[in-house]
């Protein structure tokens, strides 16, 4: 896990396409969703590999507890804030972050970016879910690789996933094995140099595409309460993440601000 931040996404004139803002020690691309989608529409199957990460509060807490994950997130072609809670917290410290939810990106990918005949590789998700996806999008060639559980501790399985993505020769690769496994896997794909195109670290986004899970209503999302919607739907699975681990973000932010002020005085 030795990735460094890839060069910023650039336009045809070689200029940085999106400005970046640092919050909690991570560089975020501060682009609007429409700008990101327009950029993704330009990406092709033979492009130099790049991956998209969408950190939320849970990811930032994990990064704080496991600093070795930071370069994995920094290594993304795009690092987009997924959380309205994180954006509001950043605003308190004078940092302007846009909100580009990963699930919205994947909906847009299927809605307008993917074209007839495109190849799409999915690493993770279940065979029945992928079968539903194939039925919904018959004009897209979908290659599926389902790795075993415990991917983070299984180097051989991660290599097999990298090899499968390389062999797929897909325009886009969806990594749906959960954080931080999917981000680690994306970083290893970048290091291998054998994968092309663009990968997304998407968590359970395929579930939303096929209707296996339902997103919170827009009014709930805009209020920054989607986390509560999810918690209410799966309290046993998500209780610790949202009620125990999540609140640590406020302590992390206070420490970050203290360190930032100290460094400014040096």
C-alpha positions as CSV (number, residue, x, y, z in Angstrom):
1,X,0.0,0.0,0.0
2,X,2.5,2.6,-1.2
3,X,0.3,4.5,-3.7
4,X,0.9,8.3,-4.0
5,X,-1.7,10.7,-5.3
6,X,-2.1,10.4,-9.0
7,X,-1.7,13.6,-11.1
8,X,-5.0,15.6,-11.0
9,X,-7.6,14.8,-13.6
10,X,-6.7,17.1,-16.5
11,X,-8.5,18.7,-19.4
12,X,-7.5,18.7,-23.0
13,X,-5.2,21.7,-22.4
14,X,-3.3,19.9,-19.7
15,X,-4.8,22.0,-16.9
16,X,-6.1,20.6,-13.6
17,X,-9.7,19.8,-14.2
18,X,-10.9,20.2,-10.6
19,X,-9.6,22.2,-7.7
20,X,-8.6,20.3,-4.5
21,X,-9.1,21.0,-0.9
22,X,-7.3,19.3,2.0
23,X,-9.5,18.3,5.0
24,X,-8.3,15.9,7.8
25,X,-5.1,15.3,5.9
26,X,-6.8,14.1,2.7
27,X,-6.9,15.9,-0.7
28,X,-10.5,16.0,-2.0
29,X,-11.5,17.0,-5.5
30,X,-14.0,19.8,-5.1
31,X,-16.0,19.1,-8.3
32,X,-19.8,19.1,-8.7
33,X,-21.4,15.8,-9.7
34,X,-22.2,17.0,-13.3
35,X,-18.6,17.9,-13.8
36,X,-17.4,14.5,-12.6
37,X,-19.9,12.7,-14.8
38,X,-18.8,14.7,-17.8
39,X,-15.2,13.8,-17.1
40,X,-16.1,10.1,-16.7
41,X,-17.8,10.2,-20.1
42,X,-14.4,11.0,-21.6
43,X,-12.7,7.9,-20.1
44,X,-12.0,5.0,-22.3
45,X,-11.1,1.3,-21.9
46,X,-7.4,1.9,-23.0
47,X,-6.8,4.9,-20.7
48,X,-4.1,4.7,-18.1
49,X,-5.7,3.1,-15.1
50,X,-7.2,5.4,-12.5
51,X,-9.5,4.7,-9.6
52,X,-12.2,6.8,-7.9
53,X,-12.7,6.8,-4.1
54,X,-15.6,8.4,-2.3
55,X,-14.6,8.7,1.4
56,X,-17.4,9.3,4.0
57,X,-17.2,9.7,7.8
58,X,-16.7,5.9,8.3
59,X,-13.7,5.9,5.9
60,X,-12.1,8.9,7.5
61,X,-12.4,7.3,11.0
62,X,-10.8,4.1,9.5
63,X,-8.0,6.2,8.0
64,X,-7.3,7.9,11.3
65,X,-7.1,4.5,13.1
66,X,-5.0,2.9,10.3
67,X,-2.7,5.5,8.8
68,X,-1.4,3.0,6.3
69,X,-4.7,3.5,4.5
70,X,-4.1,7.2,3.8
71,X,-1.8,6.7,0.7
72,X,-4.4,4.2,-0.7
73,X,-7.0,7.0,-0.8
74,X,-4.5,9.6,-1.9
75,X,-3.6,7.3,-4.8
76,X,-7.0,7.8,-6.5
77,X,-7.5,9.6,-9.7
78,X,-10.5,11.2,-8.1
79,X,-11.1,11.5,-4.3
80,X,-14.7,12.8,-3.9
81,X,-16.5,13.5,-0.6
82,X,-19.5,11.2,-0.2
83,X,-20.8,12.7,3.0
84,X,-23.0,15.7,3.7
85,X,-22.0,15.4,7.4
86,X,-18.3,15.6,6.4
87,X,-19.0,18.6,4.2
88,X,-20.8,20.5,7.0
89,X,-18.0,19.6,9.4
90,X,-15.4,20.9,6.9
91,X,-17.4,24.1,6.5
92,X,-17.0,24.8,10.2
93,X,-13.3,24.9,9.6
94,X,-13.5,27.1,6.5
95,X,-13.1,24.2,4.1
96,X,-15.5,24.0,1.1
97,X,-16.2,20.4,0.1
98,X,-18.7,19.4,-2.6
99,X,-20.8,16.3,-2.0
100,X,-20.7,13.6,-4.8
101,X,-22.2,10.4,-3.4
102,X,-20.7,7.3,-4.8
103,X,-24.1,5.7,-5.3
104,X,-25.3,8.7,-7.4
105,X,-22.1,8.3,-9.6
106,X,-22.9,4.7,-10.3
107,X,-26.5,5.5,-11.1
108,X,-25.2,8.1,-13.6
109,X,-22.7,5.6,-14.9
110,X,-25.5,3.2,-15.9
111,X,-27.8,6.0,-16.9
112,X,-25.7,8.0,-19.3
113,X,-22.0,7.1,-19.4
114,X,-22.0,3.5,-20.3
115,X,-22.7,2.9,-24.0
116,X,-23.9,-0.1,-26.0
117,X,-21.0,-2.5,-26.4
118,X,-19.0,-1.3,-23.4
119,X,-17.3,-3.8,-21.2
120,X,-17.9,-3.6,-17.5
121,X,-16.0,-5.7,-14.9
122,X,-17.5,-6.2,-11.4
123,X,-15.3,-7.5,-8.6
124,X,-17.5,-8.6,-5.7
125,X,-21.3,-8.5,-5.5
126,X,-23.2,-11.8,-5.7
127,X,-23.9,-13.8,-8.9
128,X,-27.7,-13.3,-8.6
129,X,-27.2,-9.5,-8.3
130,X,-24.9,-9.5,-11.4
131,X,-27.5,-11.7,-13.2
132,X,-30.1,-9.0,-12.5
133,X,-27.8,-6.3,-13.8
134,X,-27.1,-8.2,-17.0
135,X,-30.9,-8.6,-17.5
136,X,-31.4,-4.9,-17.0
137,X,-28.5,-3.9,-19.3
138,X,-28.2,-6.6,-22.0
139,X,-26.2,-4.3,-24.4
140,X,-23.4,-4.0,-21.9
141,X,-20.9,-6.9,-21.6
142,X,-20.5,-7.6,-17.8
143,X,-17.6,-9.7,-16.6
144,X,-17.9,-10.9,-13.0
145,X,-15.3,-12.0,-10.6
146,X,-16.4,-13.0,-7.1
147,X,-13.4,-13.2,-4.7
148,X,-13.6,-15.0,-1.4
149,X,-14.3,-13.3,2.0
150,X,-11.3,-12.0,3.9
151,X,-9.8,-10.3,0.9
152,X,-7.6,-8.0,2.9
153,X,-5.7,-10.9,4.5
154,X,-5.5,-12.9,1.3
155,X,-2.8,-11.6,-1.0
156,X,-3.3,-14.5,-3.5
157,X,-7.1,-13.7,-3.8
158,X,-6.3,-10.0,-4.4
159,X,-3.8,-10.9,-7.1
160,X,-6.4,-13.1,-8.7
161,X,-8.9,-10.1,-8.7
162,X,-6.3,-7.9,-10.2
163,X,-5.6,-10.5,-12.9
164,X,-9.3,-10.8,-13.6
165,X,-9.8,-7.1,-14.0
166,X,-6.8,-6.9,-16.4
167,X,-8.2,-9.8,-18.5
168,X,-11.6,-8.2,-18.6
169,X,-10.3,-5.3,-20.7
170,X,-13.2,-3.2,-19.5
171,X,-13.9,0.5,-19.8
172,X,-15.0,0.6,-16.1
173,X,-14.4,-1.7,-13.2
174,X,-16.7,-1.7,-10.1
175,X,-15.0,-2.9,-6.9
176,X,-17.8,-4.0,-4.6
177,X,-16.0,-5.7,-1.7
178,X,-16.4,-3.1,1.0
179,X,-14.0,-0.6,2.5
180,X,-11.1,-0.6,2.9
181,X,-10.7,-3.9,0.9
182,X,-11.9,-2.3,-2.3
183,X,-9.6,0.7,-2.0
184,X,-6.6,-1.5,-1.2
185,X,-7.5,-3.6,-4.3
186,X,-7.7,-0.5,-6.5
187,X,-4.3,0.6,-5.3
188,X,-2.8,-2.8,-6.1
189,X,-4.4,-2.6,-9.6
190,X,-2.7,0.8,-10.1
191,X,0.7,-0.7,-8.9
192,X,0.4,-3.8,-11.1
193,X,0.2,-1.7,-14.2
194,X,-1.8,-4.4,-16.0
195,X,-5.3,-2.9,-15.6
196,X,-6.7,-0.2,-17.9
197,X,-9.6,2.2,-17.7
198,X,-11.3,3.4,-14.6
199,X,-12.3,1.7,-11.4
200,X,-14.8,2.7,-8.7
201,X,-14.8,1.7,-5.1
202,X,-18.6,1.3,-4.8
203,X,-19.5,-0.7,-1.7
204,X,-23.1,-1.8,-2.1
205,X,-24.1,0.5,-5.0
206,X,-25.0,-2.5,-7.2
207,X,-27.8,-3.2,-4.7
208,X,-29.3,0.2,-5.4
209,X,-29.1,-0.2,-9.2
210,X,-31.0,-3.5,-9.2
211,X,-33.4,-2.4,-6.4
212,X,-32.1,-4.8,-3.7
213,X,-31.7,-1.8,-1.4
214,X,-33.5,1.5,-1.6
215,X,-31.8,4.9,-1.2
216,X,-33.2,7.4,1.3
217,X,-35.6,9.9,-0.1
218,X,-33.9,13.0,-1.5
219,X,-35.2,15.2,1.3
220,X,-33.6,12.9,3.8
221,X,-30.3,12.9,1.8
222,X,-30.3,16.7,1.6
223,X,-30.8,17.0,5.3
224,X,-27.7,14.9,5.9
225,X,-29.7,12.2,7.5
226,X,-29.2,9.3,5.1
227,X,-27.0,7.6,7.8
228,X,-30.1,7.5,10.1
229,X,-32.2,6.1,7.3
230,X,-29.7,3.3,6.8
231,X,-29.3,2.8,10.6
232,X,-33.1,2.4,11.0
233,X,-33.1,-0.2,8.3
234,X,-30.2,-2.3,9.6
235,X,-29.6,-1.3,13.3
236,X,-27.7,-4.5,14.3
237,X,-25.4,-4.3,11.3
238,X,-24.8,-0.5,11.3
239,X,-25.3,0.4,14.9
240,X,-21.6,0.3,15.9
241,X,-20.5,2.1,12.8
242,X,-22.9,5.1,13.2
243,X,-23.3,5.3,16.9
244,X,-19.9,4.3,18.2
245,X,-17.3,4.8,15.5
246,X,-18.9,7.7,13.6
247,X,-18.8,10.3,16.4
248,X,-15.0,9.9,16.6
249,X,-14.9,12.2,13.5
250,X,-15.4,15.3,15.7
251,X,-12.4,14.4,17.9
252,X,-10.4,13.8,14.7
253,X,-11.4,17.2,13.3
254,X,-10.5,19.0,16.5
255,X,-7.1,17.4,16.5
256,X,-6.5,18.2,12.9
257,X,-7.4,21.8,13.5
258,X,-5.1,22.0,16.5
259,X,-2.2,20.6,14.4
260,X,-3.0,22.9,11.5
261,X,-2.8,25.9,13.8
262,X,0.4,24.7,15.4
263,X,2.0,24.1,12.0
264,X,1.0,27.6,10.8
265,X,2.9,29.1,13.6
266,X,6.1,27.3,12.9
